[in-house]
Amino acid sequence: MTALAEERSVGVITPQTVHFDEPLALDSGRVLPGYTIAYETYGELNADASNAILVCHALSGNHHAAGYHSHDERKPGWWEACIGPGKPLDTSRFFVVCSNNIGGCHGSTGPTSVNPETGELYGADFPLVTVRDWVRSQARLADHLGVERWAAVAGGSLGGMQALQWAIDQPERLRHAVVIAAAPRLSAQNIAFNEVARQAIRSDPDFQEGRYAVTGDRPRTGLMLARMLGHITYLSEAAMGEKFGRDRRGTPGGYRYNYDVEFEVESYLRYQGQSFVDRFDANTYLLMTRALDYFDPAAAHDGDLSVALSGVTAPFFVASFTSDWRFPPAASHEIVRALLDTDKRVSYAEIRANHGHDAFLMPVPRYREVFTTYMQRVATEVGV
C-alpha cells in the first residue's frame, strides 16, 4: 500500500465467518441445513448499534469491499472508492458490513463447500438462490452482529437490487436504501448476455455437468470467455476507445495475419478472463447470473412496481450513470417513478461519466459528491 492509500483506507482487514445451524428455506423450495457467511467490517459499531450499514456486492464481488488483507496486497477491496475515512461510507462515522452472498466462492456456503448430507463438495448440486434468499440470510447476520436496524443498505448493480429487495422484504430493518446503477429487473438483452456466458461455461468439455471438482479440472476456457463477455458489457464504447482505441501490441508495421493478440484491447480482455479464472468458481458464476435473471419484485404484483414498493418505509437514494448501457438511467427512472407514485421519499442523481456500468466502482468526483451528501444526511439522522 502507498502512504496515500493507507491514509484514506481502512487499512489491513481480517475477514470473519459465522456459521448458522438454523436451516434456511429457499425460494426454490429447497433448504440449506446450515450455512456459513463470510464478511468484513469497517469502522466501529456505536453503543446503540444505530450506525451500521450493510453493503451488498455485485455479481463477481465478495465481502472484501475495502482495505487490504495484508500490508503487501496491492489491490484493495472492490468499493475502496466509497468506503473509508472521509469517503461516502465514512468509517469514522459508520460501521460498515459487507458479506459474501450465499452461493459465493469466497468463504460463504456455496458450490465449493462440502455438502453435509454427502460429505462431498456441493458443486452442481448446490441449490439456485434468489435475491430474497440473500436478504433472509443477511438478516440473520444482522441479528448475529446485534444490529436491529441498518442505518442504510447500499449496493451497486446486483448489490443495488439487494438493497431494493431489503426495503421491500424488511422495511422495519433499514432506515435508508441506496440503489446505484441497478434496475428493477433485467432486460431481455441482459438475460441474453447472461445466457451466452452460461453457455460458454457449460459447453466447455471440462465443465462435466458442473462436477469438475471430482477430477480436479475446471472449465477454464468457458469461464474465461464468460468473464470477457461480461467485461465488455461493463464498459462503455467511449471508455474502451479512450483506454485502448485501435492501439496494437508488438513491433510497428503491418498486420501479422494470424489470430494471436494483436490489439491492446484483446490483450486486456484475455488478461481479465485469465485472472478471473484463478479467483472465481464456474458454478458460482452460473448461480449468480441466474439470480440476476430471476430478480423481478413487480412480478408478484402483475408487473406493477409501484404496488411492489408500496410497503417500503425507507427513503431512497438512487443513482445512475449516463454511459451505463447495461443498467441505463431509464431503469433507475422506473424505480424513482414507482416510488413517487406512492409518495415515497427518494433522491435521484444521474451522473455524467464515460466509464460505463463500472462507474459505480470509480472515484468519479460528482458521484462521490452526491453520494457523500446523502450519507451525511443519514449520519445526521442517526446522530453520528
C-alpha positions in Angstrom: 0.0 0.0 0.0 1.2 3.6 -0.6 1.2 6.1 2.2 -1.7 7.9 0.5 -3.7 4.7 0.2 -3.1 3.9 3.9 -4.2 7.5 4.9 -7.5 7.2 3.0 -8.1 3.5 3.5 -9.5 1.4 6.3 -6.1 -0.4 6.3 -5.5 -4.1 6.9 -8.7 -6.0 7.4 -9.2 -9.6 8.7 -12.2 -11.4 7.1 -14.6 -13.1 9.5 -17.0 -16.0 9.3 -20.2 -17.0 11.2 -22.0 -20.3 10.9 -25.7 -20.7 11.3 -27.1 -24.1 12.2 -30.7 -23.0 11.7 -31.9 -24.3 8.3 -32.5 -21.7 5.6 -35.6 -22.2 3.4 -35.0 -21.1 -0.1 -37.4 -19.7 -2.7 -36.7 -22.8 -4.9 -38.3 -25.0 -2.2 -35.0 -26.5 -1.2 -33.5 -26.0 2.3 -29.9 -25.4 3.3 -29.5 -27.4 6.5 -26.9 -24.9 7.8 -24.6 -22.3 6.2 -21.6 -20.1 6.7 -21.4 -16.4 5.8 -18.0 -14.7 5.3 -18.0 -11.0 6.0 -15.8 -8.0 6.7 -16.5 -4.9 8.9 -15.0 -1.5 8.8 -15.3 1.2 11.5 -16.8 0.7 14.9 -20.3 -0.1 15.9 -21.7 2.5 18.3 -23.4 1.8 21.6 -26.9 1.6 20.3 -26.0 -0.1 17.0 -27.6 2.7 15.0 -24.6 3.5 12.7 -24.4 0.1 10.9 -24.5 0.0 7.1 -24.8 -3.2 5.0 -23.0 -3.2 1.7 -24.2 -5.7 -0.9 -21.9 -6.9 -3.6 -22.4 -7.3 -7.4 -22.2 -10.5 -9.5 -18.5 -11.2 -9.2 -17.8 -9.4 -6.0 -17.4 -10.7 -2.5 -17.1 -9.5 1.1 -13.8 -7.8 0.5 -15.2 -4.3 -0.2 -12.4 -2.1 1.3 -9.0 -2.1 2.7 -6.3 -4.8 2.3 -5.8 -8.3 3.6 -2.1 -7.7 4.2 0.5 -4.9 4.0 1.8 -6.4 0.8 -1.5 -6.5 -1.0 -1.6 -4.1 -3.9 -5.2 -4.2 -4.9 -7.8 -3.0 -2.3 -11.4 -4.1 -1.9 -13.8 -3.6 -4.7 -15.5 -0.4 -3.3 -12.4 1.2 -1.9 -13.5 4.4 -3.8 -16.5 4.8 -1.5 -15.6 3.1 1.9 -13.2 4.6 4.3 -12.4 7.8 6.3 -13.9 10.8 4.7 -15.4 8.8 1.8 -19.2 8.5 1.2 -19.5 5.5 3.5 -17.3 7.3 6.1 -15.9 4.7 8.5 -15.1 7.4 11.1 -18.9 7.6 11.4 -20.4 4.4 10.2 -19.9 0.7 11.0 -19.9 -0.8 7.5 -20.5 -4.5 6.9 -20.1 -6.4 3.7 -20.9 -10.2 3.4 -20.2 -12.7 0.7 -23.6 -13.9 -0.7 -24.7 -17.5 -0.1 -23.7 -19.4 -3.2 -20.5 -17.5 -3.4 -17.0 -18.9 -3.6 -15.1 -16.8 -1.1 -16.0 -18.2 2.2 -19.8 -18.3 2.3 -21.5 -21.6 1.8 -21.8 -22.3 -2.0 -20.9 -24.8 -4.7 -17.3 -25.1 -3.4 -18.4 -26.0 0.1 -18.9 -29.5 1.5 -22.5 -30.8 1.4 -23.1 -32.1 5.0 -25.5 -34.7 3.7 -23.0 -36.3 1.3 -19.6 -35.3 2.7 -18.6 -34.2 -0.8 -18.5 -30.8 -2.4 -21.9 -29.4 -3.5 -20.7 -28.5 -7.0 -23.6 -28.5 -9.4 -25.9 -29.8 -6.6 -25.9 -26.5 -4.8 -29.4 -25.1 -5.0 -30.2 -22.0 -7.0 -30.7 -19.0 -4.8 -32.5 -15.7 -5.2 -32.0 -12.1 -4.0 -34.8 -12.7 -1.5 -32.8 -15.7 -0.1 -29.8 -13.4 0.3 -31.9 -10.9 2.2 -33.1 -13.6 4.6 -29.6 -14.8 5.2 -28.2 -11.3 5.7 -31.0 -10.6 8.3 -29.6 -13.4 10.4 -26.1 -11.9 10.0 -27.6 -8.6 11.3 -29.0 -10.5 14.3 -25.6 -12.0 15.0 -24.0 -8.6 14.9 -26.6 -7.1 17.2 -28.0 -4.8 14.5 -31.7 -4.4 14.8 -31.9 -1.8 12.1 -29.4 -0.8 9.4 -28.8 2.9 9.0 -28.7 2.1 5.3 -28.4 -0.9 3.0 -26.3 0.0 0.0 -25.0 -1.5 -3.2 -24.4 -1.1 -6.9 -25.6 -3.3 -9.8 -26.8 -6.6 -8.3 -26.0 -5.1 -4.9 -28.4 -2.3 -5.6 -31.1 -4.9 -6.4 -30.4 -6.4 -3.0 -30.9 -3.0 -1.3 -34.2 -2.7 -3.2 -35.3 -6.1 -2.0 -34.3 -5.3 1.6 -36.5 -2.3 1.5 -39.4 -4.4 0.3 -38.9 -7.5 2.5 -37.6 -6.0 5.7 -38.9 -2.4 5.8 -38.6 -2.2 9.6 -34.9 -3.1 9.5 -33.4 -0.3 7.4 -33.6 3.4 7.6 -32.4 4.2 4.1 -31.9 2.3 0.8 -29.0 3.2 -1.5 -29.6 1.8 -5.0 -26.8 2.6 -7.5 -26.5 1.5 -11.2 -29.3 -1.0 -10.7 -32.6 -2.0 -12.3 -36.0 -3.3 -11.1 -35.5 -6.3 -13.3 -33.2 -7.4 -16.1 -34.0 -6.6 -19.7 -34.2 -9.3 -22.3 -30.8 -8.2 -23.7 -29.2 -8.6 -20.2 -30.7 -12.0 -19.8 -29.3 -12.9 -23.2 -25.8 -11.8 -22.2 -26.1 -14.0 -19.1 -27.2 -16.9 -21.2 -24.3 -16.6 -23.6 -21.9 -16.5 -20.6 -23.5 -19.6 -19.1 -23.4 -21.5 -22.3 -19.7 -20.6 -22.7 -19.1 -22.3 -19.3 -21.5 -25.2 -19.8 -20.1 -26.1 -23.2 -16.5 -26.3 -22.0 -15.6 -30.1 -22.0 -14.0 -29.6 -18.6 -17.3 -28.4 -17.1 -18.5 -32.0 -16.8 -22.1 -31.0 -15.9 -20.7 -29.0 -13.0 -18.9 -31.8 -11.4 -15.4 -30.8 -12.4 -14.2 -30.8 -8.8 -14.2 -34.6 -8.8 -11.4 -34.8 -11.3 -9.7 -31.6 -10.2 -10.3 -30.0 -13.6 -12.0 -26.6 -14.1 -13.8 -25.2 -17.2 -11.1 -22.5 -17.5 -11.8 -21.6 -21.1 -15.5 -21.3 -20.7 -15.2 -19.2 -17.5 -12.6 -17.0 -19.2 -14.9 -16.4 -22.2 -17.8 -15.7 -19.8 -15.8 -13.1 -18.0 -14.5 -11.5 -21.2 -18.1 -11.1 -22.5 -19.2 -9.7 -19.1 -16.3 -7.2 -19.0 -17.2 -5.8 -22.4 -20.7 -5.0 -21.1 -19.4 -3.3 -18.0 -17.5 -0.7 -20.1 -18.8 2.0 -22.4 -17.7 2.3 -26.0 -16.2 5.7 -25.1 -14.2 4.2 -22.2 -12.9 1.4 -24.3 -12.0 3.8 -27.1 -10.2 6.1 -24.7 -8.3 3.4 -23.0 -7.4 1.2 -26.0 -8.5 2.7 -29.3 -7.1 0.6 -32.0 -3.6 0.5 -30.4 -1.6 -2.5 -31.4 0.8 -4.6 -29.5 4.3 -5.6 -30.6 6.5 -4.0 -33.2 5.2 -1.4 -35.6 4.3 -2.4 -39.1 1.7 -4.2 -41.0 -0.8 -6.8 -39.7 0.6 -10.2 -38.8 -2.4 -12.0 -40.4 -3.0 -14.5 -37.6 -5.2 -14.9 -34.5 -2.6 -14.1 -31.8 -3.1 -11.0 -29.7 -2.6 -8.0 -32.0 -4.7 -5.2 -30.4 -4.3 -3.9 -26.9 -8.0 -4.4 -26.2 -7.5 -8.1 -27.0 -4.7 -8.4 -24.5 -6.7 -6.6 -21.8 -9.7 -8.9 -22.2 -7.6 -12.0 -22.2 -5.8 -10.9 -19.0 -9.1 -10.1 -17.3 -10.5 -13.5 -18.3 -7.5 -15.5 -17.3 -7.1 -13.7 -13.9 -10.8 -14.2 -13.2 -10.4 -18.0 -13.6 -7.9 -18.1 -10.8 -10.2 -16.5 -8.3 -13.8 -17.5 -9.2 -15.8 -20.7 -9.4 -17.8 -21.6 -12.6 -20.8 -23.0 -10.7 -21.0 -19.8 -8.7 -20.9 -17.7 -11.9 -23.9 -19.7 -13.2 -25.8 -19.3 -10.0 -25.2 -15.6 -9.6 -26.2 -14.8 -13.2 -29.4 -16.8 -12.7 -30.2 -14.9 -9.5 -29.9 -11.8 -11.6 -32.3 -13.2 -14.2 -34.9 -14.1 -11.6 -34.9 -10.7 -9.8 -38.3 -9.0 -10.5 -40.1 -7.8 -7.4 -43.0 -6.5 -9.5 -43.8 -9.9 -11.0 -45.8 -10.9 -7.9 -48.0 -7.8 -8.5 -48.9 -8.1 -12.1 -45.8 -6.2 -13.2 -46.7 -3.1 -11.2 -43.6 -1.9 -9.5 -45.5 0.8 -7.6 -47.5 -1.9 -5.8 -44.4 -3.9 -5.1 -42.8 -0.8 -3.4 -46.0 0.4 -1.7 -44.9 -1.1 1.7 -41.4 0.4 1.8 -40.7 3.0 4.5 -37.1 3.8 3.9 -36.1 6.9 1.9 -34.1 6.1 -1.2 -31.0 7.4 -2.8 -31.0 6.2 -6.4 -28.1 7.0 -8.8 -27.3 6.1 -12.4 -24.6 6.9 -15.0 -25.1 8.3 -18.4 -22.8 5.8 -20.2 -24.1 2.7 -18.4 -25.9 0.8 -21.2 -26.2 -2.4 -19.2 -28.3 -0.7 -16.5 -29.1 2.6 -18.1 -30.6 5.6 -16.4 -34.1 4.6 -17.8 -34.0 1.6 -15.4 -33.3 3.9 -12.4 -36.1 6.3 -13.6 -38.5 3.4 -13.4 -37.6 2.8 -9.8 -37.9 6.5 -9.0 -41.3 6.8 -10.7 -42.6 3.8 -8.8 -41.5 5.3 -5.5 -43.0 8.7 -6.3 -46.3 7.1 -7.4 -46.9 6.0 -3.8 -45.4 9.2 -2.2 -42.2 7.6 -1.1 -39.1 9.8 -0.3 -36.5 9.5 -3.0 -33.4 11.4 -4.1 -32.1 10.8 -7.6 -28.8 11.7 -9.3 -27.9 11.0 -12.9 -24.1 11.2 -13.1 -22.4 12.1 -16.3 -19.5 9.7 -16.7 -17.8 7.8 -19.5 -16.9 4.6 -17.6 -20.0 2.6 -18.4 -21.5 0.3 -15.8 -18.3 0.1 -13.9 -18.6 3.8 -13.0 -20.2 2.9 -9.7 -16.8 1.4 -8.6 -14.9 4.5 -9.7 -14.0 7.7 -7.7 -16.0 9.9 -10.1 -16.0 13.3 -8.4 -19.7 14.2 -8.9 -20.7 10.7 -7.9 -18.6 10.9 -4.7 -20.0 14.4 -4.0 -23.7 13.5 -4.2 -23.2 10.1 -2.5 -21.4 11.8 0.3 -24.0 14.5 0.7 -26.8 11.9 1.1 -24.8 9.8 3.6 -24.1 12.9 5.6 -27.9 13.3 5.9 -28.1 9.7 7.1 -25.3 10.3 9.6 -27.1 13.3 11.0 -30.3 11.4 11.3 -28.7 8.6 13.4 -26.6 11.1 15.4 -23.1 10.1 14.3 
